[in-house]
Amino acid sequence: MDETTLKKTFFLMMKRNVLESITLEQRFQKNVMSKFSELSKNQPKVIKITGMIGKMKASMKPLV
């Protein structure tokens, strides 16, 4: 494979990964919101992040 083809393939793979992430995020939001309709808009995101990181303490500093 030449360099141009490799670059195009890599770009398409990255694009697919982004679209897959967006799709999973939308499914997650829909599932959580249907089960917990009283949650605010950002609370499902907090639940997801907590699930990814694991145990968290209130004293932990944000990553950003």
C-alpha positions as CSV (number, residue, x, y, z in Angstrom):
1,M,0.0,0.0,0.0
2,D,1.3,3.4,-0.8
3,E,1.4,6.3,1.7
4,T,-1.7,8.1,0.3
5,T,-3.8,5.0,0.6
6,L,-2.5,4.4,4.1
7,K,-3.4,8.0,5.1
8,K,-6.9,7.7,3.6
9,T,-7.4,4.3,5.4
10,F,-6.3,5.7,8.7
11,F,-8.5,8.8,8.3
12,L,-11.5,6.6,7.5
13,M,-10.8,4.4,10.5
14,M,-10.7,7.5,12.8
15,K,-13.9,8.8,11.3
16,R,-15.6,5.4,11.9
17,N,-14.4,5.4,15.5
18,V,-15.8,8.9,16.0
19,L,-19.2,7.9,14.5
20,E,-19.2,4.8,16.6
21,S,-18.5,6.8,19.8
22,I,-21.3,9.2,18.9
23,T,-23.7,6.4,18.3
24,L,-22.8,4.7,21.6
25,E,-23.2,8.0,23.4
26,Q,-26.6,8.6,22.0
27,R,-27.7,5.0,22.9
28,F,-26.4,5.5,26.4
29,Q,-28.2,8.9,26.8
30,K,-31.4,7.3,25.5
31,N,-31.2,4.3,27.8
32,V,-30.3,6.3,30.9
33,M,-32.8,9.0,30.3
34,S,-35.6,6.5,29.7
35,K,-34.9,4.8,33.1
36,F,-34.2,8.0,35.0
37,S,-36.3,10.7,33.4
38,E,-35.8,13.0,36.4
39,L,-32.1,13.4,35.7
40,S,-30.8,16.7,34.3
41,K,-29.1,16.9,30.9
42,N,-25.6,16.5,32.3
43,Q,-26.2,13.9,35.0
44,P,-26.0,10.9,32.6
45,K,-22.6,12.2,31.4
46,V,-21.4,12.2,35.1
47,I,-22.7,8.7,35.6
48,K,-20.8,7.6,32.4
49,I,-17.6,9.3,33.5
50,T,-17.8,7.8,37.0
51,G,-18.3,4.4,35.5
52,M,-15.2,4.8,33.3
53,I,-13.0,6.1,36.1
54,G,-14.3,4.0,39.0
55,K,-14.4,5.2,42.6
56,M,-14.2,8.9,43.0
57,K,-14.0,11.2,46.0
58,A,-15.6,14.7,46.2
59,S,-12.1,16.0,47.0
60,M,-10.7,14.8,43.6
61,K,-9.7,17.6,41.3
62,P,-11.2,17.8,37.8
63,L,-9.0,16.6,34.9
64,V,-9.6,19.8,32.8
